[in-house]
Amino acid sequence: MSASAQQNFQEVLQVARNRVQEYLDRADEVIAEIAHTAPSGVSERMGKLVLRKGKKIRSTLLCLLASSGESKPDMERVAHACAGIELLHLASLVHDDIIDETELRRGEQTAHMEWGNKIAVLIGDYILSQAMRCVVDEPARSIPIILSSAADQLIVGEISELDCSGNLNLSYDRYVAVISGKTAALVDACARIGATLAGHSEELVEECGKMGIHYGIAFQIIDDLLDYGFGAKDLDKAKFTDVANGLVTLPLIFFFNQCNADDRKTMENLIAHAVEPHVPQEIVDLMKRYNCFEKAKENALSHLDSAIAISKKLPGSEYMDTLTAFFFSMSDRNN
């Protein structure tokens, strides 16, 4: 990946959102209406959650690809597809926060902290059901199947991650399989749905799905690096939540694949005490000896290169130029 081609991720994301803003705005309206018309006890809570808007990376990707065809895509079809994706993502966050015992998200109390685990689980379930309803009337019957399949893979990926928790012998292939489900599957769905709405051939739709998987894997690896503070503008913002929760991510996999017996024993002892304030930095210092962070970053860049290569198979347009810049800028992501 050429460093000269890289641009600031947040700036490129904003340009991309601006290009497809009308679709994103309509998707927000669809989601707001779903929350407003939900039964009492659900409506208020769901309404509060949907107001906490994220970066809309997935919906933006969907819209860019939907706009890559010969004609302007149908507003309602794109908006409802985006709403389905956003609600599926929101449902997963509600459930993830319960599993991870996360107290804050986007600066506010998480659902389970505010309403308790039982209510939060059910709110997440309701949001998931509404995500599927968003595309139930979609003329292209493949789209509801793609979205429901993404939900299946996301859930299986989360279960696999929990099964692998604390496994210091986790293999690279198993790690990729886990993140392909818990993160990349939803990006895969966005890419394939967008390409379908653009009217592309089945072959190109499948290629776009592969592009989404590569992008999703790269996204998760970079997220894993940021958890250690690698790549963050402010290193003090490193969360170290993965290692504290027993999650073995790519940098740690690379460490255990290379380290000597003494360093392995030291690392195992540090991980056992990861919740102690001084330990995370000691873990990072030990990993740096083996260039684990740089190797993980190289792996992420390789997946981004694969995504960019596939994107070049799409018809040239201002939307695809934005998509390519979007992929290039991911290596600069710092939050």
N, C-alpha and C positions, 0 to 999 in steps of 0.2 A: 504494500500500500504506500503510495507516494505521500510523503509528509507535506509536500507543497500543495497537495490537493485537499488536505484536511482543513476544515473550518470549525469554528466553535459550535459545539453540539446544540447548545441552547438557542443560538442565533439561527442555525439551520432549521431546527425544529419549529421556531416561530415563523420563519418564511414558509415552511411546508404547511403549517396550520393556516396561515393567512391565505394560501392558495386554494384551500378546500374549506374555508371557514363557513360558507353557506350550508354545507352538508353537516358539519359539526354542530352548528347552531340548531339546525332542524333536529338532529339526533338528541340534543339537550332537551328540546321541547317534547319529543316523544317520551324520553325518560321522566321528565317532570310530570307529564300527564299520567303516566303509569303510577307514579308515586301518589299523585293527587287523588286518583280514583281507586286506590287500594283500600281495603277494609279498615275500619277504625282500629287503632292499635298497631297497625302496620304502616299506614299512610304517613303518620307523623315521624316515625322512626326512619322509614325509608327516605322520606323527604329530606331529613337531616343528613343522611349519609350521601345522597346524590349531590348535595350542595358542595361537598368537599371534592371539588374537581381536581383530577390529576393532570398529567401532561398530555394525555390522549395520544400517546405514541402509536398504539395499535390502530385506533380509528383513523388517524392521519395516514398511516400506511395503507389501510383499506381504501380510503378515499383517493389517494394518489393513483393506486392501481386501477380503481374503478374508472378513473378519468383518462386512462391510457388507451382507450379504444378509439374507434373512428368517429363516434358521436358522443355528445354529452350524456352521461348516465342519468337514469331516472332518480329524481330527488328523493322520493319516498322510499324506494327500494334501498338506496344507499343509506339513508338516515336510519331506517329500521334495522339494517344490518349492523350499522355502527352502534346503535342502541343495544342490540343483542350482545355484541362484543364487550361493550363497556359494562353492562350489567353482569355478564358472566365473570369478568375480571373483578368487579366489586364484590360479588358473592364469594369469590375465592379469597379476597383480602379479609373479609369478615371472618371466614372460617380459619384462615391462616393466623390471624391475630389471636384467636382463641387457643389454637395449638401452641403458638410461640409465646403465649402470655404477654403479648405486646400491649403496652399501656397507652401509647400515643401513636397516632397516624396523622400526618399532615398538620401537626401541631394541636390536635384535638384528641379527646378521650376516644379510645376504640369502643366499638359497639358493646363488647362483653364487659368492659370496665364501666360503661354507663348504665347498661340494662341487665347485666348478668349473663352468664354463659347460656342458659336455657333460651332466653329471648333472642340472644344474638345468633345462636344456631338456627333458630326458626326464621329469623329475618333473612339470614343468608340463604336459607332454603327457598324462601319466597322470591327473593331477588333472582335466584337461579332459574326458578320456574318462569318468571317473567322474561328472562333473557331468551328462553326458548320460544315463548309466545311472540316475541318481536318478529320472528321470521316464519311463523306458521303459515302465513298467506303468501309467502314468496313464490312467484311463478317458476323460478328455477329450483326444482325439487332437490338439487344437490346441496343448496345452501343450508337448509335446516339440518341435513345430514352432516355437513361439515361442522356446523356449530355444536351439535350434540356430541359428535365424535371428539371435538376439542375438549368439551366438558369431561368426557370419559377419561381422556388421556391426562388431563390436568389433575383429576382426582387420583388416578393410578400413580401419577408421578409424585404426588404428595405422600401417598402411602409408601411408595418405594423409598422416598427420602427418609421417612421415619424409620423404616426397616433398616436403612443403612446408617442411621445415627450411631455415632461412636465406633463405627467400623474403620479402624486405622489401616486396614488392608484393602480398602475400597479401590477397585481398579478404575483405570481411566474410562474403559468402555461402559462400566456400570454407571459411573458418574454422568457420562454423556447421555445414557439412556434415561436417567432420572431427570436431568434438566430438559431433555427433549420433550418430556411429558409435562413437567410442572411449569415450564416457561415457554419453550419453543412451539409447543402445540397450538397455543393461542395465536402466536404470530403467523404460524403456518395457515391457520384458519383465516386470519385477516387477509393474507396474501391471496389465497385461493378464492375467497369470496369476492374480493376486489377484482381479480382477474375474470371471474365468472360474470360479474356485473358489467365489465368492460366488453363482454362478448368475445373473449379470446377462445381459441380452440382448447379442447380438453388436454391436449399435450402441453400447451403453454400454461394452462392453469396448474397442471401438476408441477411444471418447472418453477412456477411462482411459489408453490407450496414448499419446494426444496429451498428456494431463496429465503422464504420466511423462517424455515428451520435453522439455516445457517445464521441468519440475523439474530434469531432468538437465543441460540447457543452463545453467540458472541456477547449479546446483551447480558446474559446471566454470568458469564465468566468475568466480565468487567464489573458487574455488581459484586461478585465474590471478592474481586481485588479491592474494590472500594471499601468493603467491610474491614479490610486490613489497613485501610488508609492509603493504599497504593493507587496513585493517580488522582487522589483528592487534592484540591487546592489548599485546603486546610487539614493538615494531617491530624490535628487534634479532634477532628470530627469522625475519626475511625470508630466504628461501633463495636467491633470484635464480637458481634452477637452470634455469628456462625460457630466459631470455636467454643464459645461459652455454652451454646446449645448442643454441642456434640456433633455439629455438622462438618463433615470432611469435604472440603471443596478443592478445586483444581490446584491451587498453590501448595496445599498440604499433601495432596497426592504426589505431586512432583517431588516434594521433600522426601517422603517415605520411599520413593522409587530410587533415590540417589544416596541417601545418608548412610553413614557408617553406623555400626552397632552402638557405639557410645552416644552419638547424637540422637539416635532413635530412642534410646532409653531416657535421655534427657527430655526429649520432646514429649514422650508418653507421660512423664512425670509432670511436666508443665501443663499439658492438656488436662490432666486430672485435677489441677488447681487453677484452671483458667478463669474462675470467677474472682480470684484475688487481684486487686488493683494493679500490681506491678507485673503480673505474669504475661498478659497479652503482648507487651512490648518485648519481653524476653523471647516469646515465640516468634515474633517478627524478626528479631535480630538473628535468631538461629536459622530461620528460613532464608534470610538474605545471603547467608554463606553459600547457598546452593543455587542462587539466582532463580528461585522458585517464582517470584512475581513476574520477572521479565519473561520467563518461559510461558507462563500462563497468558501474559499479554500477547506474546507471539502467536499462541494458539487461537486467541480471540481474533487477532488480525487476519489469520488464515481463513477463518470462517467468514469474516467480512469480505475478504477478497473473493471468496466463492459466491457470496450473495451479489456482489457487484458484477461479477462475470455473468451471472444469470440475468441480472437486470438489463444487460446490454442486448439481450435477445428480444426485448420488448420494443414496440414501435417508438421511434424517437419523438419526443415532445417536451414541452416545458415541464410537464409533470414528471416525466422520467428523469429529466435533468435534476429536478429537485430530489427525487428519490435517490439518485446516485450520490448526490451531495449529502443526503441524510445518512446513507451508509458510511461514507467516508468520515463523516464527523463523529461517528460513534466512538472512535478511538480516543476522542478528546473528552468524552463524557466524564464529568467529575462529581455527579451527584445522582 
